[in-house]
Amino acid sequence: MIQPIPPADRPQPLGERVSRFLFGGFLATHGAEERKLGTFEAVPAMGLDGLGSSAYGPEAALTVLLPLGAGGLAAVGPIMLLLVALLAVLYVSYRQTVLAYPSNGGAYSVSKVNLGTGASLLAAAALMVDYVLNVAVGISAGIGALISAVPALAPYTLALCLVVLAALTLVNLRGTLDGGRLFALPTYLFILCFVVVIVLGAWATLRSGGHPAPVVAPPAIPAATETLGLWLFLRAFAAGCTAMTGVEAVSNGVAAFRQPVVERAHNTLTVIVVTLGFLLLGIGTLARAYNIDAMDQSAAGYQSVLSQLVGAVVGRGWFYDVAIGSLLCILCLSANTSFVDFPRLCRLVAKDGFLPRPFAVAGRRLVFSVGVLYLAATAALLLIAFGGITDRLIPLFAIGAFLTFTLSQAGMVVHWARQGARRHGLRLGVNALGAATTGVALLVILAAKFAEGAWITVIAIPAVILLLRGIHGYYARLDEQLRDEEPLVLGRSEAPLVLVATRGWDRLTDKAVRFALQISPDVIAVHLLDLDGEDDEGAAGRLRDAWERDVAAPARAAGLNPPRLMLLQATFRRIHAPLLRLVERLRRDHPDRTVAVLVPTVAKTHLWQHLLHTHNAARLGQALMRFGGDGVVVVNIPWHLEPARVDDALIPEERRGEEAAA
């Protein structure tokens, strides 16, 4: 005897099997706490942006200093010192922010509570733009590092960028915890490799009196064409500030940590900031010692600064391959920070009604999938627009980050002032220093990068704010129209006028008419003539005769008011317009009665069935819902081609849960 297949073990449709393979199974809502991050997973999940910026921050500064020739290397040291000092201020400031807002200390939340809606929308728009740019810059920088090691791949720059973006999107749709664990190996390998490179390079520099002999000599530095001035120095500092992006990630993603939240967030922030500061100082010092300068990324033979540095310190052997491989991974994966924080930011903004509500809905893996997909799509457009070249994207970068730094720190100043300036004077002073320094840095970045392309960001941020306000306005109008503060009015009301859209007498029409007679004595079956150009008066007469015999007569025999048959002419073979006209006339003639339109349709369960049907019923239903008005109710009457079981609609996790409960 054949045993029935248990519900949880029934074969799944191919589409569901593919989805489970790519994205993993569904996670229960009560398991959300188990999906949160510890420090080990949080450093890869949230720190890759900050760690990866150590590669393109110093290189961006050196690129600006290229006209100085070898003289530019003398300026890069002081610039790195300024950046590390600014990093230290941000570190202390964000520790306080996490402590004050352990549930969510992002710039959007802090600004909303302390500075008002306008400031919070400015922070949200700046963060959104910055997160998209971070994805594009991180991936393009990673592919740039790959091309510097394998120049033959240069023609495929954009394609490689898009492949990496697709892979990151897929990983993040599987869940934040999965991404943190998957990226742990390249993250910690990168830290180890470049700590070793910097320590070995510093030791060689000390032993040689400041002039170490490179194992692989870097390319010669072009002759100087300019002298160092204040404006050029400020421009280089502004370019180097791209190394600061990602510092706010821990504060923005506090809600992703396991308990104890504050301790884990502080530990993660410490690891990220200390490592980033060490790398910035080490790269700046060794670049000068080994005479390493930036190169044109779009030119043949391009090598990144870190590629030159590793070659100069340890040569081009196996360690070079491992270090550059880990760098490539970190740069490409640095976009992961945006994939962690951007959907969470969008959820908060959507809950406040400034983004579409689907952004606030958790997907199958307890991540906000709509935010992940939106971020991937916008970053892809940006990569395509700029050809995947880092140098073209860098001028747009860092403005959003420093704007949110400033707003967050200013919000914290107000927070401590409300708590009591005397009691929290030191904390207030720290955040005030953070607001002042990041505000000045923001002005420098704006002035230095505006003509180079930063004007795009300056325009984009207000445009995003207008979009957010427009979405909020729509939801406000919707809520106003739907608001009903009166109790339910129950009184004697007439049965609805029921229209049944039919193409002839069959089992589907039979089911619809039987249901119509159960809810109203006034039923009209509507049939479209000339639907396929073959109906004539003879066909109409035969249809009326069949209706009288098969429908009207049995209804009278049962003591019911017989349904009427109405034949509508449609010049363009569409039932939409004549049926809508009929609905309009019925509503005008019977203003106190509801018009219910029953739309019979075949329930399709397979893709090939969708391809074999015209979908006229679906289009008719959409037209009725859009143009029918408030007095119209649309009801789908399904006919199932094969037995339908509720159990088949359940995912395996739900089935197992039901079986366990039983």
Sequence and secondary structure as in RCSB ss.txt:
>XXXX:A:sequence
MIQPIPPADRPQPLGERVSRFLFGGFLATHGAEERKLGTFEAVPAMGLDGLGSSAYGPEAALTVLLPLGAGGLAA
VGPIMLLLVALLAVLYVSYRQTVLAYPSNGGAYSVSKVNLGTGASLLAAAALMVDYVLNVAVGISAGIGALISAV
PALAPYTLALCLVVLAALTLVNLRGTLDGGRLFALPTYLFILCFVVVIVLGAWATLRSGGHPAPVVAPPAIPAAT
ETLGLWLFLRAFAAGCTAMTGVEAVSNGVAAFRQPVVERAHNTLTVIVVTLGFLLLGIGTLARAYNIDAMDQSAA
GYQSVLSQLVGAVVGRGWFYDVAIGSLLCILCLSANTSFVDFPRLCRLVAKDGFLPRPFAVAGRRLVFSVGVLYL
AATAALLLIAFGGITDRLIPLFAIGAFLTFTLSQAGMVVHWARQGARRHGLRLGVNALGAATTGVALLVILAAKF
AEGAWITVIAIPAVILLLRGIHGYYARLDEQLRDEEPLVLGRSEAPLVLVATRGWDRLTDKAVRFALQISPDVIA
VHLLDLDGEDDEGAAGRLRDAWERDVAAPARAAGLNPPRLMLLQATFRRIHAPLLRLVERLRRDHPDRTVAVLVP
TVAKTHLWQHLLHTHNAARLGQALMRFGGDGVVVVNIPWHLEPARVDDALIPEERRGEEAAA
>XXXX:A:secstr
      GGGS   HHHHHHHHHH     GGGTGGGSB HHHHHHHHHHHHHHHHHHHHHHHHHHTGGGGGGHHHH
HHHHHHHHHHHHHHHHHHHHHHHHH SS   HHHHHHHHT HHHHHHHHHHHHHHHHHHHHHHHHHHHHHHHHH 
GGGGGGHHHHHHHHHHHHHHHHHT HHHHHHHTHHHHHHHHHHHHHHHHHHHHHHHHTTS    SS         
S   HHHHHHHHHHHGGGGTTTTHHHHTGGGB SSHHHHHHHHHHHHHHHHHHHHHHHHHHHHHTT     TTST
T   HHHHHHHHHH SSHHHHHHHHHHHHHHHHTTHHHHHHHHHHHHHHHHTTSS GGGGS  TTSS HHHHHHH
HHHHHHHHHHHTT HHHHGGGSSHHHHHHHHHHHHHHHHHHHHHHTTTTHHHHHHHHHHHHHHHHHHHHHHHHHI
IIIIHHHHHHHHHHHHHHHHHHHHHHHHHHHH   S          EEEEEESSSSHHHHHHHHHHHHH S EEE
EEEETSSS   HHHHHHHHHHHIIIIIHHHHHTT    EEEEEE TTS SHHHHHHHHHHHHHH TTS EEEEEE
EEE  SHHHHHTS  HHHHHHHHHHHHS TTEEEEEEEEESS   GGGGS HHHHHHHHHH 
